[in-house]
């Protein structure tokens, strides 16, 4: 589904007047621990889809997932150690040998190739998915310890995240029906 069609589909769920799936019965929490281009997609796609279906969703951003809340994203793809990353090239799906990932510039080239492929296929950007999550009232929690550790402030972040710690997340998780660690 193209990005515009997906956004319209998800927004149509959010704008429905009839009752959504019983939000009182189900909820979802996601711990977001990774912030590379490829690891940013699963939590945002799952969160926005669940929110569009009427589930209350909380995303807890900690360690390397926290930078996904920064105002300015410069997401990169890391090809090293990812044997499943096979890009469609020359009529086949070609993997990148780990040895090549040690060459300077390879990650940048892989990132550019992936971004071009995503654009060509109409995949939403992380910025767009993040905006949709805010619109869908997904609760975004920035880990206070990680903020302190990496010397970030809420001024560095997009509008919307709240600060919280492990206890905040545990409280949410114990009340959630679906808990994901991504």
Helices and strands as residue ranges (DSSP letters): H 3-15, E 27-32, H 37-52, E 56-61, G 63-69, E 86-89, E 92-95, G 98-102, H 106-120, H 126-135, E 139-143, H 144-149, G 154-156, E 162-164, H 166-175, E 178-181
